[in-house]
Amino acid sequence: MHEIIDLSQEIFAGMPVYNGLPEVKINMHNSHEEWEGVKNPRTNTPSVYKLEMGEHTGTHVDAINHMAKEYQGQSIDTMPLTMFYTEGICLDFSHKGLQELIEFYEIEEACKKNQLDIKPGDTVLLYTDHYRRNFGNQNWGKGPGITAEAARWLGEKKIAAFGVETMSPGVPGVSNKEVHRICGELNFTHYENMINLYQLIGRGRFRFIALPLKIRGGTGSPVRAIAVFE
């Protein structure tokens, strides 16, 4: 029997999004009463919702073309599905505070402590407990993040991706822009806004699956990320 752990945020109208990105709007487009020709119904039961949101909403993955303009052709629909179906590990950085940086040697030390190796093609998840502590409050946009050096260290290990609980992989105004550029340069990506990473700590390797929508020319996509233990 497989154990499946959901790593994805719920998508709902008015949910927190990164500064400047489209607000999430969800409205009823059709009702069952409308389809059945009911006149002056007392209730309207949704049959179709209309969604309005950006590609980088909730738990999502960035396409390579999001990292910098020189990667224009590398949209989400061109990225190999093997990048989103990998083995994974999760490392504990819950001791990190707001806007605190995670250095490459700290990732290396966490691997040694847990007797884990980062292999080519892996997805490396970084647990900070930022979601449970701060989702929806004034500190939500002030999460920890990795340094540019840590991004390069991960990329040089030929991983498929890394994932964070925060709205950005680096700390905005400090390392975030450079982290994105390094992902583009070394052809790997990252997931943002993950949840339930605490359930993965101390459990070793797992199957990681997070398939994006096939958006033509897309710069990213929401995903239903899961960890599978066999």
Stockholm file with secondary structure:
# STOCKHOLM 1.0

chainA/1-230         MHEIIDLSQEIFAGMPVYNGLPEVKINMHNSHEEWEGVKNPRTNTPSVYKLEMGEHTGTHVDAINHMAKEYQGQSIDTMPLTMFYTEGICLDFSHKGLQELIEFYEIEEACKKNQLDIKPGDTVLLYTDHYRRNFGNQNWGKGPGITAEAARWLGEKKIAAFGVETMSPGVPGVSNKEVHRICGELNFTHYENMINLYQLIGRGRFRFIALPLKIRGGTGSPVRAIAVFE
#=GR chainA/1-230 SS CCEEEECBCCCCTTCCCCTTSCCCEEEEEEEHHHHTTCSSCSCCCEEEEEEECCTTCSSEEECGGGTCGGGTTCCGGGSCGGGSEEEEEEEECTTCCTTCEECHHHHHHHHHHTTCCCCTTCEEEEECCHHHHHTTSTTTTCCCEECHHHHHHHHTTTCSEEEESSSSSSCTTTTHHHHHHHHHHHTCEEEESBCCGGGGTTSCCEEEECCBCCCTTCSEEEBCCEEEEC
#=GC SS_cons         CCEEEECBCCCCTTCCCCTTSCCCEEEEEEEHHHHTTCSSCSCCCEEEEEEECCTTCSSEEECGGGTCGGGTTCCGGGSCGGGSEEEEEEEECTTCCTTCEECHHHHHHHHHHTTCCCCTTCEEEEECCHHHHHTTSTTTTCCCEECHHHHHHHHTTTCSEEEESSSSSSCTTTTHHHHHHHHHHHTCEEEESBCCGGGGTTSCCEEEECCBCCCTTCSEEEBCCEEEEC
//
